[in-house]
Amino acid sequence: MLPKKNRLTKKEIIELKEKKPKIIQGNYFGLVYLPKENEKKVGIILSGKISKKAVERNKIKRQLFRALEESLFNKSGWFLFLAKKTSVEGNLEGFRKEVKNFENELA
């Protein structure tokens, strides 16, 4: 897990949605990015529609956070990951590749 200071709160997620920033689409996730100076926060939205089983949703979250910890973005800002149904079939390697693709698109 990421430290609490690096996670988006519910208020920040609502603020992020209201500003309608750039959304980048990938195979497993969509990424909503809002540039903020000297601040790096990450959030994940993974609804029950993706998987009815909480075990599977928690597994996806753990794998994504692990992929993010290994290659946390060099950019500062708010990053909100929106899970897709295909994320259930994903694995850690697939999530790492997706995070790298997002990094390249934001550079």
C-alpha positions in Angstrom: 0.0 0.0 0.0 1.0 3.6 -0.6 1.4 5.8 2.4 -1.7 7.7 3.4 -0.2 11.0 2.4 0.1 9.7 -1.2 -3.5 8.6 -1.5 -6.4 10.7 -2.8 -9.2 11.4 -0.4 -12.9 11.3 -1.4 -13.0 15.1 -1.5 -10.0 15.2 -3.8 -11.5 12.6 -6.1 -14.7 14.7 -6.4 -12.7 17.8 -7.1 -10.7 15.9 -9.7 -13.9 14.8 -11.5 -15.3 18.3 -11.5 -12.3 19.7 -13.3 -12.7 17.3 -16.2 -8.9 16.7 -16.8 -7.3 14.6 -19.4 -8.2 10.8 -19.4 -5.8 8.3 -20.9 -7.2 4.8 -21.7 -5.3 1.6 -21.4 -6.2 -2.1 -21.6 -6.9 -2.5 -17.8 -7.4 1.0 -16.5 -8.3 4.5 -17.5 -6.0 7.2 -15.9 -7.3 10.6 -14.9 -4.4 13.0 -14.5 -4.4 16.5 -13.0 -1.1 18.3 -12.7 -0.3 19.7 -9.2 2.9 21.2 -8.1 4.9 19.4 -5.4 2.2 16.9 -4.8 1.9 13.3 -5.9 -1.3 11.4 -5.0 -2.9 8.3 -6.3 -6.4 6.8 -6.1 -8.2 3.8 -7.5 -11.9 3.4 -8.3 -12.8 -0.3 -8.5 -16.5 -0.8 -8.3 -18.5 -4.0 -7.6 -19.5 -4.0 -11.3 -15.9 -5.1 -12.1 -16.1 -8.1 -9.9 -18.7 -9.2 -7.3 -16.0 -10.8 -5.2 -14.2 -8.4 -2.8 -11.2 -10.8 -2.9 -10.7 -10.2 -6.6 -11.1 -6.4 -6.2 -8.6 -6.3 -3.4 -6.1 -8.4 -5.4 -6.3 -6.0 -8.3 -5.7 -3.0 -6.0 -2.7 -4.7 -4.3 -1.2 -5.6 -7.7 -1.7 -2.1 -9.1 -0.2 -0.4 -6.0 2.8 -2.8 -6.2 3.3 -1.8 -9.8 3.0 1.9 -8.9 5.5 1.6 -6.0 8.1 0.0 -8.2 7.8 2.8 -10.8 6.1 5.7 -9.3 5.7 8.5 -11.8 8.3 11.2 -12.0 5.6 13.7 -12.6 3.8 15.4 -9.7 0.1 15.6 -9.7 -3.1 13.6 -8.9 -3.5 10.2 -10.6 -6.9 8.4 -10.5 -7.0 4.9 -11.9 -10.4 3.8 -13.2 -10.6 0.0 -13.4 -12.1 -1.8 -16.4 -13.6 -5.2 -16.6 -10.5 -6.5 -18.2 -8.5 -5.8 -15.1 -9.8 -9.0 -13.5 -7.8 -11.0 -16.1 -4.7 -8.8 -15.6 -1.7 -9.7 -13.6 1.2 -7.8 -12.1 3.3 -7.8 -15.3 0.4 -6.5 -17.3 -0.2 -3.7 -14.8 3.5 -2.8 -14.8 3.4 -2.5 -18.6 0.3 -0.4 -18.4 1.9 2.0 -15.8 4.9 2.3 -18.1 2.6 3.2 -21.1 0.9 5.8 -19.0 4.2 7.3 -18.0 5.3 7.5 -21.6 2.1 9.2 -22.7 2.3 11.8 -19.9 6.0 12.6 -20.7 
